Amino acid sequence: MARVVVGLSGGVDSSVAAYLLKEQGHDVVGLFMRNWHDTTGTLEGDCPWHDDQVFAELVAKRLDIPFHYVDLSEQYRQRVVEYMFAEYERGRTPNPDVLCNREIKFDVFLKEALKLGADFVATGHYCRKSERVVDGKTVYSLLAGVDNNKDQSYFLCQLTQEQLKYALFPIGELTKPEVREIAVTQKLATAKRKDSQGICFVGKVDLPIFLQQKLAARKGNVHEILPTWAKFERYAADTTLEGMARPYSYTVRDGKKIGEHNGAHFYTIGQRKGLGIGGRKESLFIIGTDVVTNTIYVGEGDSHPGLYRRALKVESNELHWIDAAEAITVGSSRRYEVRIRYRQPLQGATLHMQQDGLYIHFDTPQRGIAAGQFVAWYDGDRVVGSGVISA
């Protein structure tokens, strides 16, 4: 059997992953990584790293497997957190969890695991891996987890063939209740521990406070755009791919000032909470941000036209195909199912590869398309590719 290094996080999922691998007869090693030290903006009591390490050690002791610790906080700061700050400063909305998997768990951490003699690295992700041989070469695929409520394939949509080669996902065929039941039966310390939330390895944070480590608060105005704004009709009339993917562009003359905010870079398209403006029949939603003028644009109600777009664009240099052989050539189109955020039901769409990038035209308008987020496309339960939304 193989030597498998499991990323023990102190949670129930990775704990059960380690147990299952040992039951299968593998030589299992537990490796805990500490990736963040600063508690600025972290909500009190939310999954402090010290508690995580204690639980990880307790699980390793219970399973009678070796336990190691590695501090990857400097790499995490450089590759994930600095990227976050830079994207928010540009008025974009990054997804640190996708970056964390690509840059840390299946890169830096993988290299640490290989130093321990690993044949494979295992995590507690709810997803699966398959492989097939094409022209004598093994091609790996990333598949959605069996548990539709917990499927985490979206967070792994940027993995490469080389990363998948080493990856194992032992709980991908299980549901969350089944994982909990195994943990209880095996008397694992993490059996009843709550799932972590928030930013990968940082935890649940007050985002504006967290971002103020690098991005200064700055008073700006909130302007309301009415659903009757004349330009919505002009946008709707443009049925070119470029036109449908073009974000709405507002100016302060297009809407009335209704309040103030503390920095446009702290907000994202589709956001409802955090405005502090009440007295409305329906909730106000962010429909546009401008970090240059430090202005936020809002619309009332979940059906406001400013929340919905028919298409999006991914720049060519931001495209990622898990199997490069499946990349769409310029001038070609292909049907896939697509999601633009975690847990969003898959949406029917057509992908069009143009000279200036990939355009994704959805069958129905999509709510809250935000630049900086990742879009992933699927063929059934298989993740085919992904990219960063540029517009």
N, C-alpha and C positions, 0 to 999 in steps of 0.2 A: 504493500500500500504506500501511498504518498505521504510526504511530510507537508503538512498544511499549517500555515500560520493564520490564526484567526484574529481579526481586529476586534478584541474584546472592548466594548465601549462602556460597560457598566449597565447596559440595558438588557431586557429579556430576549430580544431577537438575536443578538450576537451570542448570548449565552447558550441558547438552544441550538444555534448553528454549530457551536463548539461541541456540544453534547452529541448531536447527530453524527458529526464527523468521527468522533471517537468511537461511537457505536458501530460505525462502518469499518472500523479497524485501522483508521489512519493514525499516523504519528502527529498528534495535534499539539501546537504551541500557542499560547495566548500572548498577544502583544497589545499593550495599551498605549495610545498616543495622547499626549497632552499638546493641544494646539493653541490654547489661548490662556493668557494670564490676567489680562485687564478686566475688571468688573464694571467699568464705566458704562452706564446705561442698562446694565443687566438687572432685570427685575428680581427683587430679593427672594431667595429660596428656590430659584430656578436652576436645578441641575448643576451645582458647583462641581468643578472638575475633580476636587479632592474626593467627594462622595462617589463619583463615577469610578475612580481608581480603586477605592475600597471595595465596591461591589464587584468590580472586575476580578480583583484578587480573590475575593470570597468564592466566586464561581470557579476560577482556576483551581483553587484548593479543593473544592467539592468534586471537581472532575478529575483531580489528580493529574493535571497537566502543567508543564513549565510555564512560568509567567515572566514576561519582560516588559520594560517600560521605555518609551522613547519620547523625547521632547522635540516636536516639530513646529514649535510656535513661530520661529523665525521664518521658516518657509511658508507657513500659513499666512503670516502677516504680509509677506511679499507677494504671494501668488493669489491670495483670495481677498484679504481685507483691503489692501491698497487698491486692488481692482475695484472693489465695492465703492470706496471713497471716490475714485476717479470717475466712475460711471454716474454716481449720484450728482457729482459736481457738474457733469455735462447735461444733467436733466434727464438721465436715462434710469431705468430700473433693472439692476442686475439680479441674477439668481445665484447667490453664493453657494447653495447646495450643489448645483450642477458643477460649478467650478471646483468645489471641495473634492468631489469624487474624481474629476479628471486630473486635477493638479496634486492632490494630497493622498487620498486613500489608494488610488491606483497608479500613483507615480512615486512620490517620495516614500510613502509607507511601504509600497511594494518593494522598493529598493532595500529598505531596512529589513523586510521579511526575507529577501533573497540572501542577505548577509547571514541570516539564521539558518540558511540551507533549505529554504522553502521550495517546494515544487509548485505549490499553489498558494494563493491568498484567498481567504474566505471572509465574507461579511454577512451581516444580518439583513441584507436587503431583500425585499419581497419582489424578486424577479428571477428569471431563469436564463440558462445558457444552453445553446445547442451547437452542434458542429456538423459540417458535411465536407466531403472531399470533392474539390473541383479541379480537374486537370492535375491530379496528384498532390494538390495543395489543400491543407485544412483551412476551411473558412468558418469563422465563429459568428453566431448570431445572438443577439440579446432579445429575450422574450419577456413579455409582461408576466407578473406574478399571477398565480391562480386566484388569489384573494383580490377581487376587483376593488374592494374598499381600501386596500393597503398597497396596491401595485406601485412600485417605485421606479419602474423602468424609465420614466421621464427624467428622473434625477441622474440617470446613467447614460443619457442619450449622446454624450460626447465621447464615450469610451472608444478606443481604437482596437484593431485586431490584436495588436501586441498585448494590450491590457487585458482583453477578454481571454486571451490564451492562458493567463495565469489565474483568472477569476473563478471562484466557486460561490454559488448562492444556495446553501443547503436548505433554507426554509422557503424557497420559491414555490414549492408545490403545496405549501401549507397555508391555512388561514390563520389570522391572528388568534382566534379562540383556541385553535389546535396548538399553537405555539405556547400560549399561556398554560394550557393543560399539561403539556410536556414539562414545562418549568416547575409547575406545582408538584407533579408526580415525582420528579427527580430532586425535589427539595432544593432548587436553585435559589440563591438569595435574591435574585432579580425577579422572581415569579410574579410578584404583585406590584412591582415598581412601575410608576407612570411613564408613558412614552415622553421622550424629550421633545421640546417644541422650539420654534424660533430658528435663528441662524445656526447653521452647522458648526458645532464645537464652541459657539459663543453662548447659545441659549436664547431664551426669550428676552428681548430687549425693548426698551423705549427707543425707537429708531432715531427720532430727532436728537435725543441726548447722546446716543451712541455716535451718530454722525458728527456731532459737534466737537468730537476729538480733533477733527480736521476741517470741518466745514462750519464756518461761523453763522450763527443765527442772524437774519437780516430782515427787518420789517418790509413787507410788501403788500400790495393790494389784491383783493379777491374780487373778480368781476363775474357777473352772471351773464351767461349767454342763453337767450330764450330759444325754445325749440322752433320758433317761427323765424329764426335768423335766415335771411334771404339766401345766403351762400350755401346752406345745406342743400337746396334744390339744385344749385349749380354743380356741387360735388356729385349728387345723385345722377345728374345727367351725363357725367363723364364715365363712360363704360370701358375706357382703355385700361389695361393693367396698371399702367403708371398712375392714372387718375384714381382708380379704386384703392390703390395702396397708399396714396398720398395722405398724410395726416391732416386733420383740419387745422387751419392756421387762423388764429384770432388776433385782434388788436384791442387795445383798451377802448377804442371807439365803438367796438362791436357789442359791448355790454356795459351794464351799470355797475359801479363799485358798490359792493354790499358788505365789505368787511376787510380785515387785515389778516396776515399770516406772518410766520417767523422765518420764512425761507422757502422759495419755490422748489429747491433741490430736496426738500424733506417729503415731497408729495409725489404721488404717481397716478397715472390715468386709471380711472375706475374706483379710486379710493373714496370711501364714504365717511370714515371716522377722522377726528382730529381737526376739524375746521372750527368747531365752536360757534357755529351760526345756527340758531334755532328759529322757532316761530314759523316753520313751513309745514304745509300739508303733507308734502313728501320730502324724503331725504335729499340733500344736495350731494352731488357726485363730482369729483374732479374730472373734467373733460379735456383739459389742456394745461400745460405748464410752460413757462418761458423763463429760463434761468438768466437770460441776458437782461431782461427788464424786471426780473424778479416779480412776475405776475402769475397768479393762478386763475384759471377760468373754470367755472362750475356750471352745472345744469341741474335742474330740479327733476327728480323722478327717475326710476330705473329704466324707463322707456325713452329717455331723452336721446334724440338722434346723434348727439355728439359723443355718446358712449359706444356707438357701433360703426364698424367699418367692414367692407366687403373683401378686402385683400390686404396683404402685407408684403414687405420686401425683405430679402436677406442678401446682403452683399456677397459677391463671389468668394471673397477671401474669408468670409465667416461661415462658409458651408462645411458640413462634416457628413460624410457617408461612412457608415460602419463597415460596409464592404465597398471599396472604391469602384469595383466593377459595376455597381448599380447606379452610379452617378448619371444624371440626366445630361445629355449633350445639348449644346446651344441650339435653340430652335425647336426643341422637343418638349412635349408635355406628358404628364403621367398622373393618374388618379391615386390618391392615398387617403388614409384617415389621419387627421391632424389634431394635435392639442397644443395650446399656447400657455398652459399652466398646469401645475400638478392637480390631479384629480378631476380635471375637466373631462367630461365625456368626449370621446373621439368625435371629430367633426369631418364630414365629407368635404373634400377639396380637390382642386386640380393644381398641380405644380407645373409652372411654365419656366423653363430655363431660357433666359434672354442674355444678350451680350453683356448687359450691365448688372446682372444678378438674377436671383431666383424670385419669382413672384408666386405667391400662394393665393389662389382665388377660392374663397369658401362658398359652399352651396347656400349658406345662410349667413347674414352679417354677424360678426363676432363682437362681443362686448369687451371693452377694456384692453385692446391691443396696445402694448406698451413697448417702446423701443428699449433695447437692452435685455429684455427677457428672451428665453429660449423657446423656439418652436420645434416640435418633434413630429415626424411623420412615420406612420405605421402601415405595414402590410399584414392585416389580421392582427395577431398578437406580437408580431416581430417589429422591433424598432429598426427602421431603414436608415434614417438620417436625422439631422437636426441643424439648427443654425441660430444665430443671434438676430433678433428682429431689429432691422435698421430703421424701418419706417412703417 
